[in-house]
Amino acid sequence: MRNSRALLIIGVALFLALASVLVAAKWMSEQGGAGTRVAVASADIVQGSKLAEESVQLAEWPAGSVPPGAITDLKVLENRIVRSDVARGEPILESKLAPPGTTGGLSAVVATGKRAMTVRVNDVVGVAGFALPGNYVDILVNLESTALDNGARQPSISKIVLERILVLAVAQESNRDDSKPRVVNAVTLELAPDQVEKLDLARSIGSLSLVLRNQVDPQPANTSGATRESVLGLPEAKPAPVAAAAPAPAVQAPAAPARPRPASPRNDGVLVIRGLDAAPQAFN
């Protein structure tokens, strides 16, 4: 009796173990099976480059983890330009490619609706060379005190005019892999059309500075700018009162010509009264 019960328990345990092995094997086959062949980079590809045949290959990718936008046909990648760096073994996604027909170079990297604009910098303005491609910067403009047309003076001010601007290239290089600072004389930025207008005006009326910011910090600065008084802790200078313009003299109507007075009759004699009779008497 005991032997039969022991054999029954052993048989049930073996059956459960076999079932567990079969279930685990099926799950592993579904997760790690040869699901789909997707295009991956066979070598590191720099942004703005045209995809070459030797830099792309098809590789087996688990069916349950194929990333959205993955390419499964190599013919789709013919003469396509990559908009961002692609590391070796990384899937090539449609979001990392420029639209079909785009030529190579920096223009392929500029996002839709954006513009690329280059500004002159030095070792100070360029954040000591730490403003590299792929970083985000704020743009600061410093305006000197100027005289206005009405005689008052506009105080000097330093103000952030553009925030979270993407650096596309420094000098003539757009490689984002290099993290070593480089002092250059020009930085190319990605801007919206209205931001291009602001930057063009700002660099013509004042001096520019780049301020490096955290790449994942989207918070705006919301500052009112720094003036000489705010830096030194002085009371804000009040603008000089503008003298009121003198009123224009009233236009007077021309005076009407005086009417000539009727000439009084010439009196060449006197009236002589004699009793009840009166008669003029003339004198020659």
LOKEKE-119521 format. One record per residue (C-alpha): residue in three letters; x, y, z. Coordinates in nm, 2 decimals. Example, Ala and Ser with C-alpha at 12.3 -4.5 7.8 and 13.67 -1.06 7.14 Angstrom:
// LOKEKE-119521
ZAKOL   rest     east    north       up
ZAKOL    ALA     1.23    -0.45     0.78
ZAKOL    SER     1.37    -0.11     0.71
***
This chain:
// LOKEKE-119521
ZAKOL   rest     east    north       up
ZAKOL    MET     0.00     0.00     0.00
ZAKOL    ARG     0.28     0.24     0.09
ZAKOL    ASN     0.47     0.16    -0.22
ZAKOL    SER     0.18     0.23    -0.45
ZAKOL    ARG     0.12     0.56    -0.28
ZAKOL    ALA     0.48     0.66    -0.31
ZAKOL    LEU     0.48     0.56    -0.68
ZAKOL    LEU     0.17     0.77    -0.74
ZAKOL    ILE     0.33     1.08    -0.58
ZAKOL    ILE     0.65     1.03    -0.78
ZAKOL    GLY     0.44     0.99    -1.10
ZAKOL    VAL     0.25     1.31    -1.03
ZAKOL    ALA     0.57     1.50    -0.96
ZAKOL    LEU     0.73     1.38    -1.28
ZAKOL    PHE     0.42     1.48    -1.48
ZAKOL    LEU     0.42     1.83    -1.33
ZAKOL    ALA     0.79     1.87    -1.40
ZAKOL    LEU     0.75     1.76    -1.76
ZAKOL    ALA     0.45     2.00    -1.81
ZAKOL    SER     0.66     2.29    -1.66
ZAKOL    VAL     0.95     2.22    -1.89
ZAKOL    LEU     0.71     2.21    -2.19
ZAKOL    VAL     0.54     2.54    -2.09
ZAKOL    ALA     0.88     2.71    -2.03
ZAKOL    ALA     1.02     2.59    -2.36
ZAKOL    LYS     0.71     2.72    -2.55
ZAKOL    TRP     0.74     3.06    -2.38
ZAKOL    MET     1.11     3.09    -2.46
ZAKOL    SER     1.04     2.99    -2.82
ZAKOL    GLU     0.78     3.27    -2.85
ZAKOL    GLN     1.00     3.53    -2.68
ZAKOL    GLY     1.34     3.45    -2.83
ZAKOL    GLY     1.24     3.29    -3.15
ZAKOL    ALA     1.35     3.41    -3.49
ZAKOL    GLY     1.05     3.65    -3.53
ZAKOL    THR     1.14     3.92    -3.78
ZAKOL    ARG     1.45     4.03    -3.98
ZAKOL    VAL     1.50     4.40    -3.94
ZAKOL    ALA     1.77     4.63    -4.07
ZAKOL    VAL     2.05     4.72    -3.83
ZAKOL    ALA     2.37     4.91    -3.87
ZAKOL    SER     2.67     4.70    -3.94
ZAKOL    ALA     2.90     4.99    -3.85
ZAKOL    ASP     2.87     5.33    -3.68
ZAKOL    ILE     2.69     5.58    -3.90
ZAKOL    VAL     2.73     5.95    -3.85
ZAKOL    GLN     2.44     6.19    -3.88
ZAKOL    GLY     2.40     6.35    -4.22
ZAKOL    SER     2.56     6.05    -4.40
ZAKOL    LYS     2.40     5.85    -4.68
ZAKOL    LEU     2.34     5.49    -4.60
ZAKOL    ALA     2.58     5.26    -4.79
ZAKOL    GLU     2.52     4.90    -4.87
ZAKOL    GLU     2.80     4.78    -4.65
ZAKOL    SER     2.68     4.97    -4.35
ZAKOL    VAL     2.34     4.80    -4.33
ZAKOL    GLN     2.23     4.44    -4.29
ZAKOL    LEU     1.93     4.24    -4.19
ZAKOL    ALA     1.94     4.07    -3.85
ZAKOL    GLU     1.70     3.84    -3.66
ZAKOL    TRP     1.49     4.03    -3.41
ZAKOL    PRO     1.25     3.88    -3.16
ZAKOL    ALA     0.89     3.92    -3.29
ZAKOL    GLY     0.76     4.05    -2.96
ZAKOL    SER     1.01     4.33    -2.93
ZAKOL    VAL     1.04     4.48    -3.28
ZAKOL    PRO     1.07     4.86    -3.23
ZAKOL    PRO     0.81     5.08    -3.40
ZAKOL    GLY     0.94     5.21    -3.74
ZAKOL    ALA     1.19     4.93    -3.79
ZAKOL    ILE     1.28     4.87    -4.16
ZAKOL    THR     1.24     4.51    -4.29
ZAKOL    ASP     1.33     4.58    -4.66
ZAKOL    LEU     1.68     4.70    -4.75
ZAKOL    LYS     1.55     4.86    -5.07
ZAKOL    VAL     1.37     5.12    -4.86
ZAKOL    LEU     1.71     5.24    -4.74
ZAKOL    GLU     1.86     5.31    -5.07
ZAKOL    ASN     2.01     5.66    -5.09
ZAKOL    ARG     1.85     5.76    -4.75
ZAKOL    ILE     2.02     6.00    -4.51
ZAKOL    VAL     2.03     5.95    -4.14
ZAKOL    ARG     1.93     6.25    -3.92
ZAKOL    SER     2.11     6.12    -3.61
ZAKOL    ASP     2.40     5.90    -3.52
ZAKOL    VAL     2.33     5.52    -3.54
ZAKOL    ALA     2.55     5.29    -3.34
ZAKOL    ARG     2.67     4.95    -3.47
ZAKOL    GLY     2.40     4.68    -3.41
ZAKOL    GLU     2.12     4.94    -3.35
ZAKOL    PRO     1.80     4.91    -3.55
ZAKOL    ILE     1.75     5.17    -3.82
ZAKOL    LEU     1.42     5.34    -3.76
ZAKOL    GLU     1.22     5.56    -3.99
ZAKOL    SER     1.23     5.84    -3.73
ZAKOL    LYS     1.61     5.86    -3.77
ZAKOL    LEU     1.60     5.90    -4.14
ZAKOL    ALA     1.55     6.21    -4.35
ZAKOL    PRO     1.26     6.22    -4.60
ZAKOL    PRO     1.33     6.04    -4.93
ZAKOL    GLY     1.51     6.26    -5.18
ZAKOL    THR     1.70     6.46    -4.92
ZAKOL    THR     2.06     6.52    -5.00
ZAKOL    GLY     2.34     6.47    -4.75
ZAKOL    GLY     2.49     6.73    -4.53
ZAKOL    LEU     2.37     6.95    -4.24
ZAKOL    SER     2.04     7.04    -4.42
ZAKOL    ALA     1.93     6.68    -4.37
ZAKOL    VAL     1.97     6.71    -4.00
ZAKOL    VAL     1.75     7.02    -3.97
ZAKOL    ALA     1.40     6.92    -3.84
ZAKOL    THR     1.09     7.00    -4.04
ZAKOL    GLY     0.98     7.36    -3.98
ZAKOL    LYS     1.32     7.46    -3.84
ZAKOL    ARG     1.61     7.67    -3.97
ZAKOL    ALA     1.98     7.65    -3.92
ZAKOL    MET     2.16     7.98    -3.83
ZAKOL    THR     2.53     8.03    -3.75
ZAKOL    VAL     2.65     8.29    -3.50
ZAKOL    ARG     3.00     8.40    -3.44
ZAKOL    VAL     3.14     8.31    -3.10
ZAKOL    ASN     3.47     8.31    -2.91
ZAKOL    ASP     3.61     8.11    -2.61
ZAKOL    VAL     3.38     8.31    -2.37
ZAKOL    VAL     3.07     8.33    -2.58
ZAKOL    GLY     3.09     7.97    -2.68
ZAKOL    VAL     3.10     7.85    -2.31
ZAKOL    ALA     3.47     7.76    -2.33
ZAKOL    GLY     3.40     7.51    -2.61
ZAKOL    PHE     3.15     7.30    -2.41
ZAKOL    ALA     2.86     7.39    -2.65
ZAKOL    LEU     2.89     7.08    -2.86
ZAKOL    PRO     2.65     6.93    -3.12
ZAKOL    GLY     2.35     6.79    -2.95
ZAKOL    ASN     2.36     7.02    -2.65
ZAKOL    TYR     2.10     7.28    -2.57
ZAKOL    VAL     2.18     7.64    -2.49
ZAKOL    ASP     2.01     7.97    -2.39
ZAKOL    ILE     2.10     8.29    -2.58
ZAKOL    LEU     2.17     8.60    -2.38
ZAKOL    VAL     2.19     8.95    -2.52
ZAKOL    ASN     2.36     9.25    -2.36
ZAKOL    LEU     2.23     9.59    -2.46
ZAKOL    GLU     2.43     9.91    -2.37
ZAKOL    SER     2.26    10.22    -2.25
ZAKOL    THR     2.13    10.43    -2.54
ZAKOL    ALA     1.96    10.77    -2.59
ZAKOL    LEU     1.61    10.77    -2.71
ZAKOL    ASP     1.46    11.02    -2.96
ZAKOL    ASN     1.27    11.21    -2.69
ZAKOL    GLY     1.59    11.28    -2.49
ZAKOL    ALA     1.55    11.00    -2.23
ZAKOL    ARG     1.80    10.72    -2.19
ZAKOL    GLN     1.74    10.35    -2.22
ZAKOL    PRO     1.93    10.18    -1.94
ZAKOL    SER     2.17     9.89    -2.01
ZAKOL    ILE     2.02     9.54    -1.96
ZAKOL    SER     2.12     9.18    -2.00
ZAKOL    LYS     1.83     8.94    -2.09
ZAKOL    ILE     1.78     8.58    -2.20
ZAKOL    VAL     1.60     8.61    -2.53
ZAKOL    LEU     1.59     8.25    -2.65
ZAKOL    GLU     1.58     7.93    -2.45
ZAKOL    ARG     1.66     7.56    -2.52
ZAKOL    ILE     1.81     7.60    -2.86
ZAKOL    LEU     1.97     7.29    -3.01
ZAKOL    VAL     2.33     7.31    -3.13
ZAKOL    LEU     2.36     7.15    -3.47
ZAKOL    ALA     2.73     7.20    -3.54
ZAKOL    VAL     3.04     7.38    -3.42
ZAKOL    ALA     3.26     7.52    -3.69
ZAKOL    GLN     3.22     7.28    -3.98
ZAKOL    GLU     3.17     6.96    -3.76
ZAKOL    SER     2.84     6.81    -3.65
ZAKOL    ASN     2.97     6.49    -3.49
ZAKOL    ARG     2.79     6.43    -3.16
ZAKOL    ASP     3.01     6.15    -3.04
ZAKOL    ASP     3.30     6.38    -2.93
ZAKOL    SER     3.26     6.51    -2.57
ZAKOL    LYS     3.59     6.70    -2.56
ZAKOL    PRO     3.54     7.08    -2.55
ZAKOL    ARG     3.65     7.26    -2.87
ZAKOL    VAL     3.70     7.64    -2.89
ZAKOL    VAL     3.57     7.75    -3.23
ZAKOL    ASN     3.47     8.07    -3.39
ZAKOL    ALA     3.11     7.98    -3.51
ZAKOL    VAL     2.82     7.77    -3.38
ZAKOL    THR     2.52     7.66    -3.59
ZAKOL    LEU     2.19     7.65    -3.41
ZAKOL    GLU     1.85     7.50    -3.49
ZAKOL    LEU     1.57     7.77    -3.46
ZAKOL    ALA     1.21     7.83    -3.55
ZAKOL    PRO     1.15     8.10    -3.81
ZAKOL    ASP     1.05     8.36    -3.55
ZAKOL    GLN     1.35     8.27    -3.34
ZAKOL    VAL     1.58     8.34    -3.64
ZAKOL    GLU     1.44     8.69    -3.66
ZAKOL    LYS     1.49     8.76    -3.29
ZAKOL    LEU     1.85     8.63    -3.30
ZAKOL    ASP     1.93     8.83    -3.61
ZAKOL    LEU     1.81     9.15    -3.45
ZAKOL    ALA     1.97     9.07    -3.11
ZAKOL    ARG     2.32     9.02    -3.26
ZAKOL    SER     2.29     9.36    -3.44
ZAKOL    ILE     2.18     9.56    -3.14
ZAKOL    GLY     2.39     9.40    -2.87
ZAKOL    SER     2.65     9.14    -2.78
ZAKOL    LEU     2.55     8.77    -2.76
ZAKOL    SER     2.65     8.50    -2.51
ZAKOL    LEU     2.56     8.13    -2.50
ZAKOL    VAL     2.45     7.97    -2.18
ZAKOL    LEU     2.48     7.59    -2.16
ZAKOL    ARG     2.18     7.42    -2.00
ZAKOL    ASN     2.08     7.07    -1.88
ZAKOL    GLN     1.97     6.86    -2.18
ZAKOL    VAL     1.66     6.72    -2.00
ZAKOL    ASP     1.55     7.04    -1.83
ZAKOL    PRO     1.25     7.19    -2.01
ZAKOL    GLN     1.17     7.46    -1.75
ZAKOL    PRO     1.17     7.82    -1.89
ZAKOL    ALA     1.37     8.09    -1.71
ZAKOL    ASN     1.10     8.36    -1.69
ZAKOL    THR     1.34     8.64    -1.58
ZAKOL    SER     1.29     9.01    -1.63
ZAKOL    GLY     1.66     9.07    -1.71
ZAKOL    ALA     1.94     9.23    -1.51
ZAKOL    THR     2.01     9.60    -1.51
ZAKOL    ARG     2.29     9.81    -1.35
ZAKOL    GLU     2.06     9.90    -1.07
ZAKOL    SER     1.95     9.54    -1.00
ZAKOL    VAL     2.31     9.41    -1.00
ZAKOL    LEU     2.43     9.68    -0.76
ZAKOL    GLY     2.12     9.68    -0.54
ZAKOL    LEU     2.04    10.04    -0.63
ZAKOL    PRO     1.69    10.18    -0.66
ZAKOL    GLU     1.56    10.17    -1.02
ZAKOL    ALA     1.62    10.50    -1.20
ZAKOL    LYS     1.31    10.68    -1.31
ZAKOL    PRO     1.30    10.80    -1.66
ZAKOL    ALA     1.33    11.18    -1.70
ZAKOL    PRO     0.99    11.35    -1.76
ZAKOL    VAL     0.93    11.44    -2.11
ZAKOL    ALA     0.86    11.81    -2.17
ZAKOL    ALA     0.52    11.87    -2.31
ZAKOL    ALA     0.52    12.00    -2.66
ZAKOL    ALA     0.41    12.37    -2.69
ZAKOL    PRO     0.07    12.40    -2.84
ZAKOL    ALA     0.07    12.52    -3.20
ZAKOL    PRO    -0.03    12.89    -3.23
ZAKOL    ALA    -0.40    12.94    -3.32
ZAKOL    VAL    -0.45    13.06    -3.68
ZAKOL    GLN    -0.62    13.40    -3.67
ZAKOL    ALA    -0.86    13.50    -3.94
ZAKOL    PRO    -0.77    13.82    -4.12
ZAKOL    ALA    -0.94    14.13    -3.98
ZAKOL    ALA    -1.22    14.26    -4.19
ZAKOL    PRO    -1.14    14.59    -4.36
ZAKOL    ALA    -1.29    14.89    -4.19
ZAKOL    ARG    -1.58    15.04    -4.36
ZAKOL    PRO    -1.52    15.40    -4.48
ZAKOL    ARG    -1.72    15.65    -4.27
ZAKOL    PRO    -1.95    15.87    -4.48
ZAKOL    ALA    -1.81    16.21    -4.52
ZAKOL    SER    -1.99    16.47    -4.32
ZAKOL    PRO    -2.14    16.75    -4.53
ZAKOL    ARG    -1.91    17.04    -4.57
ZAKOL    ASN    -2.02    17.33    -4.36
ZAKOL    ASP    -1.92    17.65    -4.54
ZAKOL    GLY    -2.15    17.89    -4.33
ZAKOL    VAL    -2.37    17.94    -4.03
ZAKOL    LEU    -2.75    17.95    -3.98
ZAKOL    VAL    -2.88    18.30    -3.90
ZAKOL    ILE    -3.21    18.32    -3.71
ZAKOL    ARG    -3.40    18.64    -3.72
ZAKOL    GLY    -3.72    18.62    -3.52
ZAKOL    LEU    -3.93    18.35    -3.67
ZAKOL    ASP    -3.72    18.33    -3.99
ZAKOL    ALA    -3.40    18.12    -4.03
ZAKOL    ALA    -3.16    18.14    -4.32
ZAKOL    PRO    -2.81    18.01    -4.39
ZAKOL    GLN    -2.54    18.26    -4.43
ZAKOL    ALA    -2.24    18.17    -4.64
ZAKOL    PHE    -1.89    18.31    -4.62
ZAKOL    ASN    -1.67    18.34    -4.92
***
